[in-house]
Amino acid sequence: MLPRFPDAQPLHGLAGGVLIGLAAALMLLGAGRIAGVSGILARGVRIAPGDMAMTSAWGFLAGLPLGAALITLTTGWKPAEFAAWPVLAVAGLLVGFGTRMGSGCTSGHGVCGVSRFSQRSIIATLSFIAAGIVTVFIQSRLGG
């Protein structure tokens, strides 16, 4: 039996997906850049080369938490707390390491790469999904 999520709002998820797709399309068509957050961050802190201006990179990155804050303030939605801050910090560092190893993040590969039929991105996205499935399976068996 599948778990029930009483607070899940399918239309909210659909709207979020449409907005993410629209943002990726506008970034590609308007700026000629892939909307992969890790690449934008790397260019913003000058870890990776690129012609994107630092102000553009930081403007995009600042919009991510500001957008979430705007939704929180206007709708009263409160995100769930999943783990303590130290655990989240370590998890973030591990994700960042994996992102550099994988030459991109889920937004770059999954949203932008797959839509451009990039073979590398399709393989990366299938790997992300497979790892997620295995993780959920293991967690569900361990009672997490």
Protein Blocks (a to p, Z undefined) as FASTA:
>chain_A
ZZddfkbcfklmmmmmmmmmmmmmmmmmmnopacbfklmmmmmnomagcfbdfklmmmmm
mmmmmmmmmmmmmnopacddfbdfklmmmmmmmmmmmmmmnopafklmmmmmmmnopakl
mmmmmmmmmmmmmmmmmmmmnoZZ
